[in-house]
Amino acid sequence: MKTKNNVQKAVLRFAAVVISFVLISYTVSAQDFWKRFLENSSFGHIAMAMVDSGEATEASAENAAGVEFFYETEMETRLEMESWMTSESNFAVSAFHVEELSDKSMELEYWMLDQNLFQTSVETESALQLEEWMVSTDVWNI
């Protein structure tokens, strides 16, 4: 019995040590998590905007008003014709095998003509009626 208790205590201590090492490793690896999270997301920009004072934002707005933007027109290089583009052998119809498919003609079956299989009933709707709210000026006060 005494040996069993000692073994249980040893196992619990070992498990506690292993769990503490795991938790410490997670803590060490997550030290820069919030810093990286705020840098790489829009939350960081929002947080920085909320921290800035009103004076700083006014100054930056004044500085931004004086900035000139220069746009550069990007030109693509001209495409050149290559020999394979003009060769008829690459685009000949004979290179492709065209096969026409045809469906079997449809045939009437006996059940298609049996009137007992189809219910032909006419649905009727009740006539629409005006209600008080539809013509009330309180509801439609325009």
C-alpha positions in Angstrom: 0.0 0.0 0.0 2.8 2.3 0.9 4.6 1.6 -2.4 1.3 2.3 -4.3 1.0 5.7 -2.6 4.6 6.6 -3.4 4.2 5.6 -7.0 1.1 7.7 -7.3 2.9 10.7 -5.8 5.8 10.2 -8.2 3.5 10.0 -11.2 1.6 13.1 -10.1 4.9 15.0 -9.6 6.1 13.9 -13.0 2.8 15.0 -14.6 3.0 18.3 -12.9 6.5 18.9 -14.1 5.6 17.9 -17.7 2.5 20.2 -17.7 4.5 23.1 -16.3 7.1 22.7 -19.0 4.4 22.6 -21.7 2.8 25.8 -20.2 6.1 27.6 -20.0 6.9 26.7 -23.6 3.5 28.0 -24.7 4.0 31.2 -22.7 7.5 31.8 -24.2 6.3 31.2 -27.7 3.3 33.5 -27.2 5.3 36.5 -25.8 5.2 38.5 -29.0 1.8 37.2 -30.0 -0.1 40.4 -29.2 2.6 42.6 -30.7 2.5 40.7 -34.0 -1.3 40.6 -33.9 -1.6 44.3 -33.6 1.1 45.0 -36.2 -0.5 42.7 -38.8 -4.1 43.6 -38.4 -6.4 46.6 -38.7 -6.9 46.5 -34.9 -3.4 48.0 -34.5 -4.3 51.0 -36.7 -7.5 51.5 -34.8 -5.7 51.3 -31.5 -3.0 53.8 -32.7 -5.7 56.2 -33.9 -7.5 56.0 -30.6 -4.2 56.7 -28.7 -3.2 59.7 -30.8 -4.3 63.0 -29.4 -6.5 65.4 -31.4 -3.5 67.8 -31.9 -1.4 65.1 -33.5 -4.2 64.2 -35.9 -4.8 67.8 -36.9 -1.1 68.3 -37.6 -0.9 65.1 -39.7 -4.0 66.3 -41.6 -2.3 69.6 -42.3 0.8 67.8 -43.5 -1.2 65.5 -45.7 -3.0 68.4 -47.3 0.4 69.7 -48.7 1.5 66.4 -50.2 1.5 66.1 -53.9 0.8 62.8 -55.6 2.6 61.8 -58.8 1.0 59.1 -61.0 3.1 57.2 -63.4 1.5 55.6 -66.5 2.6 52.1 -66.9 3.2 50.9 -70.4 3.3 47.2 -71.5 5.8 45.9 -73.9 4.5 45.2 -77.4 3.5 41.6 -78.2 5.5 39.9 -80.9 4.2 37.3 -83.4 6.0 34.0 -83.1 6.2 31.4 -85.8 3.8 28.9 -84.1 1.1 31.6 -84.0 1.0 31.9 -87.8 1.3 28.2 -88.6 -1.9 26.8 -90.1 -0.9 23.3 -88.9 -1.4 24.3 -85.3 -5.0 25.5 -85.9 -6.2 23.1 -88.6 -9.6 21.6 -88.1 -8.3 18.2 -88.9 -6.3 18.3 -85.6 -9.6 18.0 -83.7 -11.9 15.0 -83.9 -15.5 16.2 -84.0 -18.2 13.7 -83.2 -21.8 14.5 -83.4 -24.1 13.0 -80.8 -27.7 12.2 -81.3 -30.3 11.3 -78.8 -32.7 8.5 -79.1 -36.1 9.7 -80.1 -38.6 9.9 -77.3 -41.5 7.5 -77.1 -44.8 7.7 -75.4 -45.5 5.2 -72.7 -48.8 3.9 -71.6 -48.7 5.7 -68.2 -48.3 9.0 -69.9 -51.7 8.8 -71.5 -53.6 7.5 -68.4 -55.8 10.4 -67.1 -56.3 8.6 -63.8 -52.7 9.2 -62.8 -52.9 12.9 -63.1 -55.1 15.1 -61.0 -56.6 18.0 -62.8 -58.1 20.3 -60.3 -58.5 24.1 -60.5 -57.3 26.1 -57.6 -59.3 29.1 -56.7 -58.1 32.0 -54.5 -60.4 34.2 -52.5 -60.9 37.7 -53.8 -58.7 40.4 -52.4 -60.4 42.8 -50.1 -59.3 46.2 -48.8 -58.7 46.6 -45.1 -58.8 49.7 -43.0 -55.1 50.1 -42.6 -54.6 50.0 -46.4 -56.5 53.3 -46.8 -55.7 54.9 -43.5 -54.0 58.3 -43.7 -52.3 57.6 -40.4 -50.3 54.7 -41.8 -49.7 56.3 -45.2 -49.1 59.9 -44.1 -46.8 61.1 -46.9 
